[in-house]
């Protein structure tokens, strides 16, 4: 079997594709660091020699202050606990609740 790689970030990153897959019109997110004035990927990637890539700098900053960040993390923790307890909604019920809120 070919080696596998994840593509993207967020929920879509869970999908695995063969490392020799041709990616056209898709986003492939890679992490790299600057070393000696050059970008060095954290993980190897199997791209054809001469492949051209566009680089976009990731902004790690956001507008959250410490109190907002604490509230965000607390909400994420509550949501995880709800999922673990099976307290989730199906898509139809979720959509109905959104429509009801108008």
Backbone as ProteinMPNN parsed JSONL, in Angstrom:
{"seq_chain_A": "XXXXXXXXXXXXXXXXXXXXXXXXXXXXXXXXXXXXXXXXXXXXXXXXXXXXXXXXXXXXXXXXXXXXXXXXXXXXXXXXXXXXXXXXXXXXXXXXXXXXXX", "coords_chain_A": {"N_chain_A": [[0.84, -1.186, 0.0], [0.47, 2.281, -0.733], [2.188, 5.024, 0.901], [0.439, 7.201, 3.184], [-1.019, 10.467, 3.396], [-2.22, 13.331, 5.208], [-4.553, 15.815, 4.169], [-5.156, 19.328, 4.068], [-6.753, 21.197, 6.716], [-8.542, 21.235, 9.85], [-11.81, 19.602, 9.945], [-11.675, 18.333, 7.418], [-9.073, 17.525, 7.295], [-8.902, 15.067, 8.362], [-9.175, 13.228, 6.397], [-7.401, 10.855, 4.528], [-4.969, 10.605, 1.982], [-3.278, 8.967, -0.727], [0.281, 9.405, -0.775], [1.299, 9.895, -3.267], [-0.688, 11.115, -4.65], [-2.235, 13.273, -7.015], [-2.658, 16.612, -6.57], [-4.809, 18.976, -7.46], [-6.17, 22.161, -7.694], [-6.744, 22.126, -5.044], [-6.167, 22.664, -1.536], [-3.193, 22.188, 0.119], [-1.945, 21.879, 3.187], [0.996, 22.643, 4.768], [3.539, 22.551, 7.264], [6.25, 24.585, 8.027], [9.541, 25.738, 8.923], [11.716, 28.55, 9.291], [15.036, 28.288, 8.523], [18.264, 29.24, 8.507], [17.597, 31.176, 6.633], [16.032, 29.841, 4.818], [13.095, 27.996, 3.93], [12.167, 25.164, 5.693], [10.572, 22.167, 5.577], [8.582, 20.636, 8.114], [7.86, 18.004, 7.923], [8.556, 15.353, 5.624], [7.711, 15.622, 2.131], [6.233, 14.311, -0.766], [6.656, 15.52, -3.634], [6.702, 16.147, -7.136], [9.872, 16.765, -8.738], [10.742, 20.127, -9.27], [8.232, 21.108, -8.807], [5.934, 23.75, -8.379], [5.063, 25.909, -5.766], [2.789, 27.937, -3.892], [3.314, 30.143, -1.266], [1.822, 30.97, 1.795], [1.755, 33.002, 4.522], [1.033, 31.988, 7.795], [-1.11, 33.419, 10.125], [-0.842, 33.584, 13.425], [-1.993, 35.049, 15.316], [-4.83, 36.434, 17.0], [-7.834, 38.25, 17.843], [-8.472, 37.872, 20.481], [-8.669, 38.522, 23.947], [-7.219, 37.604, 27.129], [-9.371, 36.866, 28.835], [-11.469, 36.393, 27.003], [-10.289, 34.289, 25.591], [-10.121, 32.352, 27.607], [-12.872, 31.925, 28.055], [-13.577, 30.882, 25.554], [-12.057, 28.474, 25.495], [-13.212, 27.167, 27.671], [-15.821, 26.824, 26.686], [-15.292, 25.094, 24.557], [-14.351, 22.878, 25.983], [-16.708, 22.218, 27.393], [-18.345, 21.507, 25.236], [-16.962, 19.273, 24.211], [-17.301, 17.494, 26.356], [-20.081, 17.204, 26.26], [-20.369, 15.866, 23.805], [-19.002, 13.488, 24.391], [-20.776, 12.451, 26.256], [-22.832, 11.848, 24.63], [-24.667, 13.785, 24.04], [-25.764, 15.091, 21.598], [-27.017, 16.654, 18.578], [-28.971, 15.579, 15.798], [-28.579, 16.308, 12.283], [-31.005, 17.221, 11.135], [-32.592, 17.997, 13.337], [-30.944, 19.974, 14.372], [-30.939, 21.849, 12.242], [-33.671, 22.51, 12.263], [-33.887, 23.781, 14.743], [-32.275, 26.018, 14.274], [-33.759, 27.304, 12.255], [-36.035, 27.907, 13.729], [-35.126, 29.859, 15.431], [-35.03, 31.961, 13.784]], "CA_chain_A": [[0.0, 0.0, 0.0], [1.192, 3.538, -0.753], [2.116, 5.776, 2.155], [-0.719, 8.081, 3.195], [-0.821, 11.801, 3.941], [-3.45, 14.085, 5.417], [-4.601, 17.059, 3.423], [-5.99, 20.371, 4.644], [-6.811, 21.331, 8.164], [-9.924, 21.127, 10.314], [-12.43, 18.295, 9.741], [-11.241, 17.706, 6.182], [-7.73, 16.994, 7.481], [-9.018, 13.692, 8.804], [-9.121, 12.374, 5.23], [-6.061, 10.468, 4.137], [-4.807, 10.359, 0.558], [-1.942, 8.44, -1.02], [1.259, 10.486, -0.879], [1.584, 10.187, -4.663], [-1.887, 11.669, -5.269], [-2.082, 14.555, -7.689], [-3.541, 17.598, -5.955], [-5.039, 20.122, -8.343], [-7.303, 22.944, -7.244], [-6.979, 21.833, -3.631], [-5.192, 23.263, -0.641], [-2.363, 21.261, 0.881], [-1.347, 22.682, 4.245], [2.255, 22.106, 5.27], [4.174, 23.403, 8.267], [7.69, 24.726, 7.79], [10.237, 26.704, 9.768], [12.815, 29.222, 8.605], [16.356, 27.901, 9.042], [19.305, 29.761, 7.625], [17.006, 31.948, 5.554], [15.291, 28.958, 3.905], [11.978, 27.267, 4.523], [12.417, 23.735, 5.833], [9.339, 21.5, 5.987], [8.683, 19.816, 9.328], [7.694, 16.609, 7.515], [8.863, 15.188, 4.199], [6.579, 15.6, 1.201], [6.584, 13.699, -2.031], [6.205, 16.307, -4.779], [7.627, 15.992, -8.269], [10.95, 17.744, -8.865], [10.342, 21.31, -10.013], [6.872, 21.535, -8.461], [5.836, 25.132, -7.935], [4.105, 26.065, -4.672], [2.551, 29.285, -3.39], [3.43, 30.179, 0.183], [0.983, 31.943, 2.483], [2.138, 33.019, 5.931], [-0.046, 31.761, 8.75], [-1.18, 34.398, 11.21], [-1.192, 32.864, 14.638], [-2.609, 35.995, 16.23], [-6.258, 36.703, 16.881], [-8.233, 39.425, 18.614], [-8.969, 37.466, 21.794], [-7.875, 38.825, 25.133], [-7.12, 36.404, 27.973], [-10.704, 36.489, 29.325], [-12.176, 35.79, 25.873], [-9.664, 32.995, 25.298], [-10.546, 31.429, 28.67], [-14.272, 31.565, 27.777], [-13.563, 30.014, 24.375], [-11.571, 27.144, 25.879], [-14.232, 26.565, 28.538], [-16.921, 26.392, 25.816], [-14.819, 23.909, 23.831], [-14.336, 21.771, 26.949], [-18.108, 21.823, 27.626], [-18.823, 20.835, 24.031], [-16.347, 17.931, 24.175], [-17.968, 16.676, 27.375], [-21.411, 16.879, 25.748], [-20.206, 14.841, 22.768], [-18.644, 12.242, 25.074], [-21.988, 11.945, 26.907], [-23.823, 11.56, 23.611], [-25.644, 14.872, 23.999], [-25.606, 15.774, 20.318], [-28.222, 16.76, 17.761], [-28.873, 15.189, 14.406], [-28.572, 17.482, 11.4], [-32.363, 17.716, 10.927], [-33.003, 18.72, 14.541], [-30.117, 21.175, 14.429], [-31.466, 22.793, 11.241], [-34.985, 22.974, 12.733], [-33.666, 24.756, 15.829], [-31.78, 27.251, 13.676], [-34.89, 27.962, 11.597], [-36.958, 28.4, 14.762], [-34.567, 31.09, 16.001], [-35.354, 32.99, 12.8]], "C_chain_A": [[0.88, 1.243, 0.0], [1.172, 4.168, 0.634], [0.983, 6.78, 2.039], [-0.348, 9.407, 3.829], [-2.169, 12.426, 4.208], [-3.381, 15.342, 4.577], [-5.478, 18.037, 4.162], [-5.848, 20.47, 6.144], [-8.269, 21.302, 8.563], [-10.483, 19.759, 9.999], [-11.949, 17.59, 8.486], [-9.862, 17.076, 6.329], [-7.762, 15.548, 7.93], [-8.908, 12.728, 7.612], [-7.672, 12.076, 4.875], [-6.041, 10.216, 2.638], [-3.431, 9.764, 0.332], [-0.969, 9.586, -1.232], [1.576, 10.817, -2.328], [0.359, 10.732, -5.393], [-1.571, 13.012, -5.912], [-3.102, 15.507, -7.1], [-3.64, 18.801, -6.88], [-6.268, 20.849, -7.851], [-7.662, 22.677, -5.796], [-5.915, 22.544, -2.817], [-4.474, 22.151, 0.112], [-1.644, 22.098, 1.917], [-0.119, 21.961, 4.788], [2.812, 23.072, 6.302], [5.679, 23.39, 7.999], [8.25, 25.757, 8.756], [11.343, 27.338, 8.92], [14.109, 28.822, 9.301], [17.401, 28.388, 8.05], [18.741, 30.509, 6.429], [16.237, 31.123, 4.542], [14.151, 28.295, 4.652], [12.3, 25.782, 4.523], [11.132, 23.103, 6.349], [9.581, 20.654, 7.226], [8.569, 18.335, 9.003], [8.034, 16.495, 6.042], [7.585, 15.193, 3.364], [7.074, 15.082, -0.134], [5.94, 14.49, -3.169], [7.197, 16.104, -5.913], [8.677, 17.1, -8.287], [10.466, 18.908, -9.718], [8.932, 21.779, -9.729], [6.907, 22.962, -7.951], [4.766, 25.211, -6.864], [3.967, 27.541, -4.326], [2.602, 29.227, -1.873], [2.55, 31.285, 0.744], [1.349, 31.875, 3.953], [0.908, 32.832, 6.809], [0.024, 32.822, 9.835], [-1.681, 33.677, 12.454], [-1.897, 33.773, 15.636], [-4.117, 36.067, 15.993], [-6.576, 37.894, 17.78], [-8.731, 39.079, 20.014], [-8.054, 37.96, 22.898], [-7.902, 37.569, 26.012], [-8.485, 35.934, 28.479], [-11.518, 35.822, 28.22], [-11.618, 34.408, 25.557], [-10.075, 31.958, 26.341], [-11.987, 30.982, 28.448], [-14.363, 30.619, 26.581], [-13.144, 28.598, 24.752], [-12.557, 26.431, 26.795], [-15.406, 26.062, 27.699], [-16.527, 25.154, 25.028], [-14.81, 22.697, 24.754], [-15.755, 21.275, 27.238], [-18.654, 21.053, 26.434], [-18.251, 19.422, 23.919], [-17.038, 16.99, 25.162], [-19.364, 16.278, 26.902], [-21.335, 15.783, 24.694], [-19.895, 13.495, 23.421], [-19.849, 11.618, 25.773], [-23.084, 11.607, 25.902], [-24.905, 12.615, 23.489], [-25.446, 15.705, 22.732], [-26.935, 15.803, 19.588], [-27.945, 16.197, 16.378], [-28.978, 16.433, 13.534], [-29.963, 18.064, 11.209], [-32.849, 18.52, 12.135], [-32.23, 20.025, 14.686], [-30.652, 22.24, 13.479], [-32.819, 23.355, 11.688], [-34.83, 24.009, 13.836], [-33.143, 26.08, 15.286], [-32.9, 28.016, 12.99], [-35.843, 28.578, 12.61], [-36.447, 29.695, 15.389], [-34.741, 32.26, 15.04], [-34.2, 33.679, 12.278]], "O_chain_A": [[1.921, 1.264, 0.657], [0.281, 3.901, 1.44], [0.603, 7.17, 0.935], [0.529, 9.47, 4.691], [-3.151, 12.111, 3.537], [-2.303, 15.87, 4.306], [-6.442, 17.638, 4.816], [-4.94, 19.898, 6.748], [-9.147, 21.341, 7.701], [-9.71, 18.822, 9.799], [-11.823, 16.366, 8.483], [-9.515, 16.178, 5.562], [-6.737, 14.868, 7.882], [-8.586, 11.554, 7.792], [-6.82, 12.963, 4.923], [-6.997, 9.67, 2.086], [-2.51, 10.02, 1.107], [-1.331, 10.617, -1.797], [2.072, 11.908, -2.609], [0.358, 10.808, -6.622], [-0.747, 13.781, -5.416], [-4.3, 15.226, -7.134], [-2.677, 19.546, -7.058], [-7.303, 20.227, -7.613], [-8.777, 22.976, -5.369], [-4.89, 22.97, -3.348], [-5.118, 21.268, 0.679], [-0.818, 22.941, 1.568], [-0.198, 20.808, 5.214], [2.581, 24.278, 6.218], [6.287, 22.343, 7.778], [7.508, 26.552, 9.333], [11.835, 26.74, 7.963], [14.258, 28.994, 10.511], [17.406, 27.983, 6.887], [19.321, 30.488, 5.344], [15.827, 31.648, 3.506], [14.234, 28.061, 5.858], [12.659, 25.211, 3.493], [10.653, 23.453, 7.427], [10.635, 20.036, 7.378], [9.115, 17.498, 9.722], [7.822, 17.442, 5.285], [6.516, 14.814, 3.841], [8.188, 15.379, -0.566], [4.834, 14.181, -3.612], [8.39, 15.912, -5.678], [8.4, 18.234, -7.897], [9.852, 18.703, -10.765], [8.47, 22.745, -10.337], [7.795, 23.34, -7.187], [3.682, 24.65, -7.023], [4.924, 28.305, -4.454], [1.991, 28.349, -1.264], [2.537, 32.402, 0.227], [1.264, 30.811, 4.567], [-0.13, 33.452, 6.58], [1.089, 33.087, 10.393], [-2.823, 33.22, 12.503], [-2.348, 33.314, 16.686], [-4.597, 35.787, 14.895], [-5.684, 38.469, 18.402], [-9.353, 39.917, 20.667], [-6.832, 37.84, 22.813], [-8.546, 36.581, 25.66], [-8.734, 34.73, 28.547], [-12.179, 34.811, 28.456], [-12.369, 33.471, 25.29], [-10.347, 30.808, 25.996], [-12.305, 29.807, 28.627], [-15.14, 29.665, 26.599], [-13.802, 27.631, 24.37], [-12.718, 25.214, 26.701], [-15.935, 24.984, 27.97], [-17.346, 24.253, 24.847], [-15.218, 21.607, 24.352], [-15.991, 20.07, 27.319], [-19.351, 20.053, 26.607], [-18.969, 18.484, 23.572], [-17.323, 15.836, 24.84], [-19.789, 15.143, 27.117], [-22.157, 14.867, 24.694], [-20.468, 12.474, 23.041], [-19.941, 10.394, 25.875], [-24.151, 11.13, 26.287], [-25.954, 12.361, 22.895], [-25.02, 16.859, 22.786], [-27.863, 15.07, 19.931], [-26.839, 16.316, 15.852], [-29.415, 17.487, 13.995], [-30.104, 19.284, 11.127], [-33.442, 19.587, 11.981], [-32.789, 21.051, 15.072], [-30.803, 23.399, 13.863], [-33.084, 24.545, 11.512], [-35.557, 25.002, 13.865], [-33.52, 27.145, 15.775], [-32.989, 29.237, 13.12], [-36.397, 29.652, 12.373], [-37.238, 30.53, 15.828], [-34.615, 33.418, 15.437], [-34.339, 34.57, 11.44]]}, "name": "protein", "num_of_chains": 1, "seq": "XXXXXXXXXXXXXXXXXXXXXXXXXXXXXXXXXXXXXXXXXXXXXXXXXXXXXXXXXXXXXXXXXXXXXXXXXXXXXXXXXXXXXXXXXXXXXXXXXXXXXX"}
